[in-house]
């Protein structure tokens, strides 16, 4: 509980800014792309489901794509080009200016997530990073950085990440429904 409290204290402003960026993208006709590996892939899928479906508030489906779910893309790209580019290629195909990429990495150093961020920035998409520990390379790459600084244990970092996902979607819903973007 102390880690979650510390996480919230350190990231409250970034969570609000991140949710506002998500709302602005959706209001502007953009979409949200989300990527990560392992537990972070599960978080990406969870967030996309909360946006396309709903979390707490009934509202229209919001455009969100977890780049972790298409096994044909993941295996074809991984086989033909290497696992490092599985998210980068999808970002190149799907991202546009005005979109948001949420890049999740417990270490902040996942090469395939870093390459996805670089691809998103090339097309003018906004990048939110969700990291742990020191934040690794990703922390400095985000337009908005959300980091579990006190986390040394992957499972504790990931628990804070799911808290962040829920906070982002809850705030997004409030901004979206109230038109406060």
DOMAR-459736 format. One line per 5 residues: number of its first residue (from 1); their letters; for each residue z, y, x of C-alpha. Coordinates in steps of 0.001 Angstrom, whole numbers, plus 500000, padded with zeros to 6 digits. Example, Ala and Ser with C-alpha at 12.3 -4.5 7.8 and 13.67 -1.06 7.14 Angstrom:
<nodes>
1 = as = 507800 495500 512300 | 507140 498940 513670
</nodes>
This chain:
<nodes>
1 = xxxxx = 500000 500000 500000 | 500743 502383 502858 | 497192 501983 504184 | 495701 502777 500772 | 497923 505835 500438
6 = xxxxx = 496936 506992 503937 | 493277 506281 503158 | 493403 508380 499995 | 495252 511237 501706 | 492661 511327 504498
11 = xxxxx = 489591 510877 502296 | 490260 512546 498939 | 487912 515455 499644 | 485176 513149 500986 | 485456 510920 497901
16 = xxxxx = 484953 513935 495621 | 482071 515196 497776 | 480522 511717 497801 | 480780 511348 494035 | 479249 514794 493600
21 = xxxxx = 476342 513771 495877 | 475818 510629 493782 | 475857 512680 490570 | 473429 515223 492010 | 471044 512442 493023
26 = xxxxx = 471152 510852 489573 | 470832 514208 487768 | 467870 515043 489987 | 466017 511849 489130 | 467010 510060 492317
31 = xxxxx = 468684 506740 492914 | 471474 505223 494959 | 470759 502543 497555 | 473693 500569 498968 | 473885 498205 501944
36 = xxxxx = 476367 496248 504028 | 477002 492780 505486 | 479375 490040 504342 | 482256 491553 502369 | 480480 494894 502540
41 = xxxxx = 477425 493269 500929 | 479687 492171 498086 | 480982 495745 497800 | 477365 497003 497668 | 476600 494629 494814
46 = xxxxx = 479843 495541 493039 | 479054 499255 493177 | 475486 498796 491948 | 476804 496721 489037 | 479356 499407 488119
51 = xxxxx = 476611 502047 488132 | 473911 500107 486288 | 476446 498619 483875 | 479641 500582 483537 | 483109 500762 484972
56 = xxxxx = 485368 502530 482470 | 483193 504942 480540 | 480272 504011 478320 | 477197 505914 479483 | 473561 505240 480190
61 = xxxxx = 472731 502950 483125 | 472513 504835 486410 | 469886 503923 489030 | 471516 501936 491831 | 470127 499171 494024
66 = xxxxx = 472150 496905 496305 | 469832 496100 499206 | 471786 492883 499693 | 470629 490986 496617 | 466944 490164 497004
71 = xxxxx = 466944 486868 498899 | 463148 486872 499234 | 463127 490300 500898 | 466122 489506 503077 | 464740 486195 504322
76 = xxxxx = 461114 487327 504698 | 462053 490471 506611 | 464686 488621 508635 | 462266 485818 509519 | 459248 488003 510274
81 = xxxxx = 460893 491037 511896 | 464530 490156 512626 | 467797 490587 510796 | 468394 494008 512350 | 465735 495560 510107
86 = xxxxx = 466474 493868 506747 | 467915 497074 505268 | 465739 499513 507217 | 462509 498056 505781 | 463903 498224 502241
91 = xxxxx = 464994 501847 502745 | 461521 502674 504074 | 460003 501152 500938 | 462439 502494 498339 | 464139 505708 499520
96 = xxxxx = 462928 509208 498794 | 464193 512717 499333 | 466970 513320 496818 | 468238 509736 496915 | 471559 508646 498397
101 = xxxxx = 472205 505727 500740 | 475765 504389 500782 | 476098 502528 504087 | 479132 500218 504248 | 480394 498669 507492
106 = xxxxx = 483928 497576 508285 | 483371 498204 512016 | 480894 501048 511648 | 478681 499369 514229 | 476441 497019 512212
111 = xxxxx = 473008 497525 513734 | 471097 496766 510529 | 473173 499335 508625 | 472706 501930 511396 | 468921 501433 511250
116 = xxxxx = 469002 501836 507460 | 470838 505152 507875 | 468247 506363 510375 | 465434 505406 507954 | 467172 507198 505061
121 = xxxxx = 467585 510369 507100 | 463877 510312 508025 | 462879 510609 504359 | 465539 513204 503538 | 467960 510988 501634
126 = xxxxx = 471635 511908 501780 | 473849 509369 503562 | 477425 508437 502728 | 479115 506151 505246 | 482063 503931 504361
131 = xxxxx = 483680 502547 507512 | 486951 501368 509022 | 488986 501685 512219 | 487413 504289 514500 | 484368 504448 512215
136 = xxxxx = 482062 503252 514975 | 478631 504842 515325 | 478169 505156 511562 | 481044 507583 511037 | 479192 510382 512812
141 = xxxxx = 475868 509543 511143 | 476894 510223 507559 | 476367 513474 505732 | 479626 512417 504100 | 481951 510081 505954
146 = xxxxx = 484673 508018 504302 | 486746 506068 506817 | 489780 503762 506696 | 491196 505177 509942 | 494444 503219 509969
151 = xxxxx = 492772 499903 509341 | 492745 497323 512104 | 492497 494272 509868 | 489104 493662 508223 | 490613 492426 504972
156 = xxxxx = 492790 495544 504621 | 489837 497789 505415 | 487754 496001 502772 | 490536 496407 500201 | 490388 500146 500810
161 = xxxxx = 486600 500030 500597 | 486706 498552 497104 | 489227 501268 496176 | 486683 503800 497506 | 483858 502208 495491
166 = xxxxx = 485933 502382 492314 | 486949 505974 493065 | 483350 507030 493712 | 482086 505496 490469 | 485002 506846 488426
171 = xxxxx = 484433 510368 489773 | 480657 509989 489411 | 481090 509099 485752 | 483281 512138 485189 | 480891 514507 487013
176 = xxxxx = 477860 512971 485344 | 479253 513092 481820 | 480693 516567 482238 | 477552 517887 483921 | 479627 519153 486852
181 = x = 477359 518426 489772
</nodes>
